Amino acid sequence: MTHWIAVISRAHARIAAQSGFLQVCHGKAAPLRRTSAGDEVFIYCPREEMRGGAQLKRVEYRCTFNDDRVYQVEQAPGFTPFRKDVTFDTGFAGRPIHDVPGLELTANPNWGMLARRGFFEISAHDAGLLRASLEDAA
């Protein structure tokens, strides 16, 4: 199993959680094609809205890819993003990422540059800390 962080606004993350899919990097297929069924994803929400809103810097959700199928949908005229079906863990409560002690990810003061990629792999160590921290907060 590989562990990932998806960087998504809270508003978009809520839509994904309600609908059971994950769409990353403005609908690009390539990041999703790197994933496999059973991979774990933590959704990091830097802001409330995509282009603004309150600054959050929170890990809000955890989900797992259901299968390996990447598919395309017409979300709006002229916008056909790629998605992948996921199951969201409902026993998690969001918390600020800096409130999770011991993360290798945030030990680097420039870790925000990595977050600009929108979707990236994290260590099993960090996934375990995030999982435990978010379960404790629930």
GUMI-525011 format. One record per atom (N, C-alpha, C, O): y, z, x; residue in three letters; atom name. Coordinates in pm, whole numbers, plus 50000, padded with zeros to 5 digits. Atoms other than C-alpha are relative to their C-alpha. Layout:
<rs>
<r <Y,Z,X>,ALA,CA>
...
</rs>
This chain:
<rs>
<r <49882,50000,50084>,MET,N>
<r <50000,50000,50000>,MET,CA>
<r <50124,50000,50088>,MET,C>
<r <50131,50071,50189>,MET,O>
<r <49872,50006,49932>,THR,N>
<r <50348,49913,50117>,THR,CA>
<r <50103,50070,49911>,THR,C>
<r <50092,50068,49788>,THR,O>
<r <49897,49925,50072>,HIS,N>
<r <50654,50117,50019>,HIS,CA>
<r <50134,49930,50020>,HIS,C>
<r <50167,49887,50131>,HIS,O>
<r <49876,50077,49998>,TRP,N>
<r <50988,49959,49935>,TRP,CA>
<r <50114,50078,49938>,TRP,C>
<r <50093,50173,49862>,TRP,O>
<r <49880,49957,50072>,ILE,N>
<r <51343,50039,49835>,ILE,CA>
<r <50067,49875,49947>,ILE,C>
<r <50090,49778,50020>,ILE,O>
<r <49921,50105,50064>,ALA,N>
<r <51521,49812,49588>,ALA,CA>
<r <50138,50058,49973>,ALA,C>
<r <50150,50167,49916>,ALA,O>
<r <49862,49956,50020>,VAL,N>
<r <51899,49843,49580>,VAL,CA>
<r <50054,49930,49876>,VAL,C>
<r <50075,49809,49875>,VAL,O>
<r <49963,50056,50130>,ILE,N>
<r <52012,49796,49221>,ILE,CA>
<r <50100,50095,49933>,ILE,C>
<r <50088,50217,49946>,ILE,O>
<r <49907,49913,50075>,SER,N>
<r <52302,49924,49010>,SER,CA>
<r <49921,50078,49896>,SER,C>
<r <49816,50035,49850>,SER,O>
<r <50070,49917,50100>,ARG,N>
<r <52206,50201,48770>,ARG,CA>
<r <49988,49925,49867>,ARG,C>
<r <49884,49935,49801>,ARG,O>
<r <50005,50073,50126>,ALA,N>
<r <52292,49980,48471>,ALA,CA>
<r <49885,49899,50000>,ALA,C>
<r <49812,49889,49902>,ALA,O>
<r <50109,50098,49992>,HIS,N>
<r <52052,49707,48587>,HIS,CA>
<r <49865,50069,50015>,HIS,C>
<r <49765,50020,49962>,HIS,O>
<r <50126,49927,49985>,ALA,N>
<r <51787,49961,48688>,ALA,CA>
<r <49951,50052,49865>,ALA,C>
<r <49831,50052,49839>,ALA,O>
<r <50039,49953,50134>,ARG,N>
<r <51791,50103,48335>,ARG,CA>
<r <49937,49888,49918>,ARG,C>
<r <49838,49909,49848>,ARG,O>
<r <50056,50116,50072>,ILE,N>
<r <51730,49757,48190>,ILE,CA>
<r <49859,49972,50051>,ILE,C>
<r <49767,49949,49971>,ILE,O>
<r <50132,50025,49941>,ALA,N>
<r <51439,49707,48430>,ALA,CA>
<r <49900,50105,49953>,ALA,C>
<r <49787,50072,49916>,ALA,O>
<r <50090,49892,50041>,ALA,N>
<r <51289,50047,48343>,ALA,CA>
<r <49961,49988,49853>,ALA,C>
<r <49847,50015,49816>,ALA,O>
<r <50029,50017,50143>,GLN,N>
<r <51314,49977,47970>,GLN,CA>
<r <49912,49879,49974>,GLN,C>
<r <49838,49875,49876>,GLN,O>
<r <50069,50127,50022>,SER,N>
<r <51165,49628,48010>,SER,CA>
<r <49872,49983,50081>,SER,C>
<r <49792,49895,50050>,SER,O>
<r <50123,50008,49922>,GLY,N>
<r <50893,49686,48272>,GLY,CA>
<r <49993,49887,50100>,GLY,C>
<r <49886,49833,50127>,GLY,O>
<r <49999,50103,49896>,PHE,N>
<r <51001,49433,48533>,PHE,CA>
<r <50094,50042,50111>,PHE,C>
<r <50177,50131,50094>,PHE,O>
<r <49907,49978,49889>,LEU,N>
<r <51173,49430,48870>,LEU,CA>
<r <50053,49865,50044>,LEU,C>
<r <49977,49769,50062>,LEU,O>
<r <49929,50120,49957>,GLN,N>
<r <51427,49169,48974>,GLN,CA>
<r <50093,50047,50111>,GLN,C>
<r <50173,50137,50089>,GLN,O>
<r <49923,49951,49885>,VAL,N>
<r <51588,49204,49318>,VAL,CA>
<r <50082,49887,50062>,VAL,C>
<r <50055,49769,50041>,VAL,O>
<r <49919,50095,49921>,CYS,N>
<r <51851,49036,49535>,CYS,CA>
<r <50051,49884,49915>,CYS,C>
<r <50039,49767,49952>,CYS,O>
<r <49942,50098,50091>,HIS,N>
<r <52018,48856,49245>,HIS,CA>
<r <49899,49896,49953>,HIS,C>
<r <49933,49780,49932>,HIS,O>
<r <50103,50086,50057>,GLY,N>
<r <51689,48710,49125>,GLY,CA>
<r <49924,49913,50098>,GLY,C>
<r <49855,49820,50056>,GLY,O>
<r <50072,50081,49900>,LYS,N>
<r <51550,48570,49451>,LYS,CA>
<r <49849,50028,49994>,LYS,C>
<r <49807,50140,49967>,LYS,O>
<r <50146,49988,50004>,ALA,N>
<r <51174,48507,49467>,ALA,CA>
<r <49943,50055,50130>,ALA,C>
<r <49846,50130,50128>,ALA,O>
<r <50058,49966,49869>,ALA,N>
<r <51118,48560,49842>,ALA,CA>
<r <49970,50148,50019>,ALA,C>
<r <49861,50181,50064>,ALA,O>
<r <50033,49858,49981>,PRO,N>
<r <51147,48941,49847>,PRO,CA>
<r <49880,50044,49916>,PRO,C>
<r <49796,50121,49964>,PRO,O>
<r <50111,49962,50087>,LEU,N>
<r <50906,48975,49554>,LEU,CA>
<r <49868,49944,50049>,LEU,C>
<r <49763,50006,50031>,LEU,O>
<r <50123,50062,49949>,ARG,N>
<r <50654,48741,49716>,ARG,CA>
<r <49942,50077,50119>,ARG,C>
<r <49826,50058,50153>,ARG,O>
<r <50049,49918,49888>,ARG,N>
<r <50627,48984,50010>,ARG,CA>
<r <49923,50123,49951>,ARG,C>
<r <49860,50192,50031>,ARG,O>
<r <50062,49880,50055>,THR,N>
<r <50491,49252,49777>,THR,CA>
<r <49861,49970,49945>,THR,C>
<r <49824,49854,49926>,THR,O>
<r <50136,50013,50053>,SER,N>
<r <50141,49316,49645>,SER,CA>
<r <49980,50098,49885>,SER,C>
<r <50054,50196,49871>,SER,O>
<r <50036,49908,50107>,ALA,N>
<r <49984,49478,49342>,ALA,CA>
<r <49975,50139,50059>,ALA,C>
<r <49909,50152,50162>,ALA,O>
<r <50017,49863,49953>,GLY,N>
<r <49996,49855,49383>,GLY,CA>
<r <50107,50049,50094>,GLY,C>
<r <50116,50169,50119>,GLY,O>
<r <49890,49957,49914>,ASP,N>
<r <50296,49857,49617>,ASP,CA>
<r <50096,50088,49919>,ASP,C>
<r <50115,50068,49799>,ASP,O>
<r <49911,49901,50061>,GLU,N>
<r <50540,50138,49544>,GLU,CA>
<r <50146,49965,50032>,GLU,C>
<r <50179,49928,50144>,GLU,O>
<r <49858,50031,49983>,VAL,N>
<r <50914,50085,49492>,VAL,CA>
<r <50084,50118,49950>,VAL,C>
<r <50062,50170,49841>,VAL,O>
<r <49901,49902,50041>,PHE,N>
<r <51193,50341,49484>,PHE,CA>
<r <50130,49924,49978>,PHE,C>
<r <50170,49843,50061>,PHE,O>
<r <49877,50072,50032>,ILE,N>
<r <51510,50218,49318>,ILE,CA>
<r <50120,50087,50037>,ILE,C>
<r <50141,50195,49981>,ILE,O>
<r <49879,49933,49951>,TYR,N>
<r <51827,50322,49499>,TYR,CA>
<r <50120,49938,49930>,TYR,C>
<r <50139,49816,49934>,TYR,O>
<r <49882,50046,50074>,CYS,N>
<r <52144,50296,49291>,CYS,CA>
<r <50127,50045,50072>,CYS,C>
<r <50165,50162,50062>,CYS,O>
<r <49878,49961,49931>,PRO,N>
<r <52458,50290,49504>,PRO,CA>
<r <50117,50023,49904>,PRO,C>
<r <50206,50104,49931>,PRO,O>
<r <49890,49991,50097>,ARG,N>
<r <52684,50250,49198>,ARG,CA>
<r <49947,49993,49858>,ARG,C>
<r <49832,49958,49833>,ARG,O>
<r <50034,50007,50143>,GLU,N>
<r <52684,50271,48821>,GLU,CA>
<r <49986,49855,49955>,GLU,C>
<r <49890,49820,49885>,GLU,O>
<r <49999,50141,50040>,GLU,N>
<r <52764,49900,48775>,GLU,CA>
<r <49986,49911,50122>,GLU,C>
<r <50008,49955,50235>,GLU,O>
<r <50022,50093,49890>,MET,N>
<r <52692,49593,48984>,MET,CA>
<r <50125,49980,50086>,MET,C>
<r <50115,49978,50209>,MET,O>
<r <49879,50028,49924>,ARG,N>
<r <53051,49531,49086>,ARG,CA>
<r <50102,50114,49994>,ARG,C>
<r <50221,50093,50013>,ARG,O>
<r <49906,49889,50007>,GLY,N>
<r <53199,49875,49046>,GLY,CA>
<r <49941,50121,49933>,GLY,C>
<r <49821,50148,49942>,GLY,O>
<r <50044,49877,50065>,GLY,N>
<r <53182,50191,48846>,GLY,CA>
<r <49990,50113,50101>,GLY,C>
<r <50024,50098,50218>,GLY,O>
<r <50010,49880,49917>,ALA,N>
<r <53117,50535,48983>,ALA,CA>
<r <49902,49980,50115>,ALA,C>
<r <49799,49914,50100>,ALA,O>
<r <50089,50003,49885>,GLN,N>
<r <52964,50568,49328>,GLN,CA>
<r <49893,50107,49978>,GLN,C>
<r <49925,50222,49947>,GLN,O>
<r <50110,49908,50029>,LEU,N>
<r <52619,50729,49294>,LEU,CA>
<r <49921,50040,50125>,LEU,C>
<r <49903,50158,50152>,LEU,O>
<r <50086,49979,49882>,LYS,N>
<r <52407,50691,49612>,LYS,CA>
<r <49878,50084,49963>,LYS,C>
<r <49849,50185,50028>,LYS,O>
<r <50114,49925,50053>,ARG,N>
<r <52101,50807,49417>,ARG,CA>
<r <49874,49916,49997>,ARG,C>
<r <49879,49795,49975>,ARG,O>
<r <50130,50060,50028>,VAL,N>
<r <51733,50727,49408>,VAL,CA>
<r <49970,50038,49856>,VAL,C>
<r <49953,50155,49824>,VAL,O>
<r <50009,49975,50144>,GLU,N>
<r <51686,50690,49033>,GLU,CA>
<r <49862,49980,49940>,GLU,C>
<r <49826,50048,49844>,GLU,O>
<r <50128,50035,50061>,TYR,N>
<r <51342,50544,48968>,TYR,CA>
<r <49894,49976,50106>,TYR,C>
<r <49924,49951,50223>,TYR,O>
<r <50116,50038,49919>,ARG,N>
<r <50996,50489,49110>,ARG,CA>
<r <49913,49912,49911>,ARG,C>
<r <49891,49943,49793>,ARG,O>
<r <50090,50087,50076>,CYS,N>
<r <50769,50205,49001>,CYS,CA>
<r <49895,49941,50093>,CYS,C>
<r <49906,49950,50215>,CYS,O>
<r <50110,50061,49926>,THR,N>
<r <50452,50024,49107>,THR,CA>
<r <49977,49859,49946>,THR,C>
<r <49980,49838,49825>,THR,O>
<r <50027,50138,50044>,PHE,N>
<r <50380,49650,49099>,PHE,CA>
<r <49864,49993,49932>,PHE,C>
<r <49764,50043,49984>,PHE,O>
<r <50123,50013,50078>,ASN,N>
<r <50118,49567,48835>,ASN,CA>
<r <49904,49898,50057>,ASN,C>
<r <49783,49919,50055>,ASN,O>
<r <50083,50109,49950>,ASP,N>
<r <49992,49246,48994>,ASP,CA>
<r <50080,49920,50102>,ASP,C>
<r <50186,49965,50146>,ASP,O>
<r <49934,50081,49898>,ASP,N>
<r <50088,48969,49235>,ASP,CA>
<r <50083,49885,49943>,ASP,C>
<r <50138,49805,50018>,ASP,O>
<r <49934,50114,50064>,ARG,N>
<r <50245,48731,48983>,ARG,CA>
<r <50152,50014,50003>,ARG,C>
<r <50208,50111,49953>,ARG,O>
<r <49854,50012,50001>,VAL,N>
<r <50608,48634,49045>,VAL,CA>
<r <50032,49889,49901>,VAL,C>
<r <49977,49779,49911>,VAL,O>
<r <49970,50100,50102>,TYR,N>
<r <50756,48450,48749>,TYR,CA>
<r <50151,49989,49981>,TYR,C>
<r <50229,50075,50022>,TYR,O>
<r <49859,50030,50019>,GLN,N>
<r <51087,48299,48648>,GLN,CA>
<r <50032,49999,49851>,GLN,C>
<r <49951,49954,49770>,GLN,O>
<r <49955,49997,50139>,VAL,N>
<r <51281,48352,48325>,VAL,CA>
<r <50144,49950,49991>,VAL,C>
<r <50219,49956,50089>,VAL,O>
<r <49859,50035,50020>,GLU,N>
<r <51601,48217,48179>,GLU,CA>
<r <50069,50122,49941>,GLU,C>
<r <50051,50155,49824>,GLU,O>
<r <49929,49879,50042>,GLN,N>
<r <51819,48526,48159>,GLN,CA>
<r <50129,49964,49928>,GLN,C>
<r <50171,50032,49835>,GLN,O>
<r <49877,50052,50060>,ALA,N>
<r <52132,48331,48071>,ALA,CA>
<r <50004,49851,50033>,ALA,C>
<r <49937,49808,50127>,ALA,O>
<r <49993,50142,49968>,PRO,N>
<r <52218,47961,48062>,PRO,CA>
<r <50040,49978,50146>,PRO,C>
<r <50144,50025,50191>,PRO,O>
<r <49974,50029,49860>,GLY,N>
<r <52200,47839,48420>,GLY,CA>
<r <49958,50109,50097>,GLY,C>
<r <49975,50093,50218>,GLY,O>
<r <50045,49890,49913>,PHE,N>
<r <52058,48168,48555>,PHE,CA>
<r <49855,50030,49968>,PHE,C>
<r <49823,50089,49865>,PHE,O>
<r <50144,49982,50019>,THR,N>
<r <51681,48176,48596>,THR,CA>
<r <49941,50081,50115>,THR,C>
<r <49882,50024,50207>,THR,O>
<r <50047,49914,49892>,PRO,N>
<r <51591,48474,48816>,PRO,CA>
<r <49848,50015,50001>,PRO,C>
<r <49780,49990,49901>,PRO,O>
<r <50141,49969,49985>,PHE,N>
<r <51247,48562,48947>,PHE,CA>
<r <49979,50149,49978>,PHE,C>
<r <50064,50231,50012>,PHE,O>
<r <50034,49861,50031>,ARG,N>
<r <51078,48883,48836>,ARG,CA>
<r <49854,50026,50032>,ARG,C>
<r <49775,49935,50058>,ARG,O>
<r <50138,49957,49984>,LYS,N>
<r <50761,49080,48881>,LYS,CA>
<r <49981,50122,49911>,LYS,C>
<r <50068,50208,49905>,LYS,O>
<r <50025,49889,50091>,ASP,N>
<r <50603,49320,48632>,ASP,CA>
<r <49964,50127,50077>,ASP,C>
<r <49891,50123,50176>,ASP,O>
<r <50021,49869,49937>,VAL,N>
<r <50599,49689,48724>,VAL,CA>
<r <49975,50104,49891>,VAL,C>
<r <50005,50083,49774>,VAL,O>
<r <50013,49883,50086>,THR,N>
<r <50506,50022,48573>,THR,CA>
<r <50089,50109,50059>,THR,C>
<r <50074,50146,50175>,THR,O>
<r <49910,49894,49955>,PHE,N>
<r <50776,50287,48596>,PHE,CA>
<r <49935,50135,49979>,PHE,C>
<r <49869,50159,49878>,PHE,O>
<r <50048,49863,50008>,ASP,N>
<r <50683,50648,48663>,ASP,CA>
<r <50101,50080,49920>,ASP,C>
<r <50216,50096,49962>,ASP,O>
<r <49907,49928,50087>,THR,N>
<r <50835,50850,48382>,THR,CA>
<r <50015,50147,50038>,THR,C>
<r <50097,50218,49979>,THR,O>
<r <49992,49861,49959>,GLY,N>
<r <50782,51183,48559>,GLY,CA>
<r <50096,50024,50115>,GLY,C>
<r <50086,50125,50185>,GLY,O>
<r <49905,49988,49889>,PHE,N>
<r <51064,51128,48805>,PHE,CA>
<r <50140,50025,49948>,PHE,C>
<r <50177,49976,49841>,PHE,O>
<r <49858,49978,50031>,ALA,N>
<r <51422,51250,48797>,ALA,CA>
<r <50080,49956,50122>,ALA,C>
<r <50045,49989,50236>,ALA,O>
<r <49918,50048,49889>,GLY,N>
<r <51691,51085,49007>,GLY,CA>
<r <50071,50113,50072>,GLY,C>
<r <50095,50220,50018>,GLY,O>
<r <49922,49904,49920>,ARG,N>
<r <51872,51265,49285>,ARG,CA>
<r <50069,49925,50112>,ARG,C>
<r <50024,49818,50152>,ARG,O>
<r <49930,50064,49888>,PRO,N>
<r <52120,51181,49560>,PRO,CA>
<r <49907,49986,50121>,PRO,C>
<r <49833,50078,50155>,PRO,O>
<r <50090,50025,49888>,ILE,N>
<r <51942,51026,49856>,ILE,CA>
<r <50025,50098,50115>,ILE,C>
<r <49932,50132,50188>,ILE,O>
<r <49970,49906,49892>,HIS,N>
<r <52120,51262,50096>,HIS,CA>
<r <49951,50142,49971>,HIS,C>
<r <49956,50229,50058>,HIS,O>
<r <50058,49870,50035>,ASP,N>
<r <51965,51558,49910>,ASP,CA>
<r <49850,50006,50029>,ASP,C>
<r <49785,50107,50003>,ASP,O>
<r <50142,50003,49964>,VAL,N>
<r <51618,51452,50030>,VAL,CA>
<r <49993,50023,50151>,VAL,C>
<r <50021,49933,50229>,VAL,O>
<r <50001,49968,49857>,PRO,N>
<r <51572,51628,50366>,PRO,CA>
<r <49887,49930,50075>,PRO,C>
<r <49779,49909,50021>,PRO,O>
<r <50102,50052,49911>,GLY,N>
<r <51385,51471,50656>,GLY,CA>
<r <49974,49851,49993>,GLY,C>
<r <49881,49802,50058>,GLY,O>
<r <50022,50145,50009>,LEU,N>
<r <51415,51103,50565>,LEU,CA>
<r <50033,49932,50132>,LEU,C>
<r <50140,49954,50190>,LEU,O>
<r <49973,50081,49880>,GLU,N>
<r <51383,50872,50864>,GLU,CA>
<r <50110,49899,49969>,GLU,C>
<r <50194,49869,50054>,GLU,O>
<r <49905,50103,50043>,LEU,N>
<r <51586,50615,50669>,LEU,CA>
<r <50144,50045,50018>,LEU,C>
<r <50225,49972,50076>,LEU,O>
<r <49861,49955,49997>,THR,N>
<r <51903,50821,50640>,THR,CA>
<r <50037,50076,50127>,THR,C>
<r <50151,50119,50141>,THR,O>
<r <49970,49935,49872>,ALA,N>
<r <51875,50978,50986>,ALA,CA>
<r <50096,49914,50083>,ALA,C>
<r <50174,49966,50163>,ALA,O>
<r <49909,50092,49932>,ASN,N>
<r <52055,50669,51117>,ASN,CA>
<r <50130,49995,49920>,ASN,C>
<r <50128,49961,49802>,ASN,O>
<r <49875,50000,50076>,PRO,N>
<r <52423,50698,51021>,PRO,CA>
<r <50040,49862,49946>,PRO,C>
<r <50124,49853,49857>,PRO,O>
<r <49969,50136,50046>,ASN,N>
<r <52435,50319,50975>,ASN,CA>
<r <49893,49945,49906>,ASN,C>
<r <49880,49823,49893>,ASN,O>
<r <50109,50047,50084>,TRP,N>
<r <52143,50304,50732>,TRP,CA>
<r <50051,49915,49883>,TRP,C>
<r <49975,49835,49828>,TRP,O>
<r <49944,50079,50108>,GLY,N>
<r <52376,50156,50469>,GLY,CA>
<r <49998,49850,50028>,GLY,C>
<r <49996,49769,49935>,GLY,O>
<r <50009,50142,49966>,MET,N>
<r <52366,49827,50659>,MET,CA>
<r <49865,49944,49956>,MET,C>
<r <49856,49830,49912>,MET,O>
<r <50133,50041,50045>,LEU,N>
<r <51993,49810,50583>,LEU,CA>
<r <50000,49983,49848>,LEU,C>
<r <49938,49890,49796>,LEU,O>
<r <49996,50007,50147>,ALA,N>
<r <52065,49875,50215>,ALA,CA>
<r <50066,49872,49951>,ALA,C>
<r <50039,49827,49840>,ALA,O>
<r <49934,50126,50041>,ARG,N>
<r <52283,49563,50207>,ARG,CA>
<r <49902,49885,49983>,ARG,C>
<r <49933,49786,49918>,ARG,O>
<r <50103,50103,50019>,ARG,N>
<r <51964,49358,50228>,ARG,CA>
<r <49954,49993,49855>,ARG,C>
<r <49912,49888,49808>,ARG,O>
<r <50037,49998,50141>,GLY,N>
<r <51890,49465,49872>,GLY,CA>
<r <49856,50038,49973>,GLY,C>
<r <49824,50089,49866>,GLY,O>
<r <50142,49968,50019>,PHE,N>
<r <51515,49510,49923>,PHE,CA>
<r <49938,50009,50138>,PHE,C>
<r <49942,49913,50214>,PHE,O>
<r <50054,49982,49866>,PHE,N>
<r <51342,49653,50227>,PHE,CA>
<r <49887,50101,50000>,PHE,C>
<r <49876,50186,49911>,PHE,O>
<r <50115,49912,49986>,GLU,N>
<r <51030,49832,50343>,GLU,CA>
<r <50042,50134,50061>,GLU,C>
<r <50132,50140,50145>,GLU,O>
<r <49979,49868,49942>,ILE,N>
<r <51028,50205,50417>,ILE,CA>
<r <49865,50055,50047>,ILE,C>
<r <49760,50004,50009>,ILE,O>
<r <50122,49941,49946>,SER,N>
<r <50776,50422,50599>,SER,CA>
<r <49924,50079,49894>,SER,C>
<r <49982,50122,49794>,SER,O>
<r <50082,49916,50088>,ALA,N>
<r <50489,50604,50429>,ALA,CA>
<r <50054,50143,50001>,ALA,C>
<r <50050,50212,49899>,ALA,O>
<r <49940,49866,49989>,HIS,N>
<r <50654,50925,50555>,HIS,CA>
<r <50116,50015,49902>,HIS,C>
<r <50121,50112,49827>,HIS,O>
<r <49885,49993,50090>,ASP,N>
<r <50977,50852,50369>,ASP,CA>
<r <49958,49988,49854>,ASP,C>
<r <50014,50055,49768>,ASP,O>
<r <50049,50015,50138>,ALA,N>
<r <50789,50739,50057>,ALA,CA>
<r <49944,50133,49950>,ALA,C>
<r <49968,50171,49836>,ALA,O>
<r <50055,49870,50038>,GLY,N>
<r <50604,51071,50053>,GLY,CA>
<r <50108,50103,49972>,GLY,C>
<r <50098,50179,49876>,GLY,O>
<r <49889,49906,50022>,LEU,N>
<r <50927,51269,50086>,LEU,CA>
<r <50075,49968,49871>,LEU,C>
<r <50109,50058,49795>,LEU,O>
<r <49930,50039,50122>,LEU,N>
<r <51097,51069,49811>,LEU,CA>
<r <49916,50034,49877>,LEU,C>
<r <49968,50089,49779>,LEU,O>
<r <50089,49972,50113>,ARG,N>
<r <50796,51100,49580>,ARG,CA>
<r <50000,50150,49968>,ARG,C>
<r <50018,50189,49853>,ARG,O>
<r <50005,49855,50020>,ALA,N>
<r <50771,51477,49630>,ALA,CA>
<r <50135,50054,49950>,ALA,C>
<r <50139,50139,49862>,ALA,O>
<r <49868,49953,50037>,SER,N>
<r <51146,51528,49598>,SER,CA>
<r <50034,49963,49856>,SER,C>
<r <50091,50044,49783>,SER,O>
<r <49968,50044,50135>,LEU,N>
<r <51177,51327,49279>,LEU,CA>
<r <49910,50066,49896>,LEU,C>
<r <49951,50088,49783>,LEU,O>
<r <50089,49927,50091>,GLU,N>
<r <50874,51498,49123>,GLU,CA>
<r <50052,50141,49981>,GLU,C>
<r <50048,50195,49870>,GLU,O>
<r <49946,49865,50008>,ASP,N>
<r <51029,51836,49204>,ASP,CA>
<r <50122,50006,49910>,ASP,C>
<r <50146,50106,49842>,ASP,O>
<r <49876,50003,50078>,ALA,N>
<r <51353,51731,49036>,ALA,CA>
<r <49974,49977,49851>,ALA,C>
<r <50060,50007,49767>,ALA,O>
<r <50030,50034,50140>,ALA,N>
<r <51179,51622,48714>,ALA,CA>
<r <49982,50124,49913>,ALA,C>
<r <49957,50112,49793>,ALA,O>
</rs>
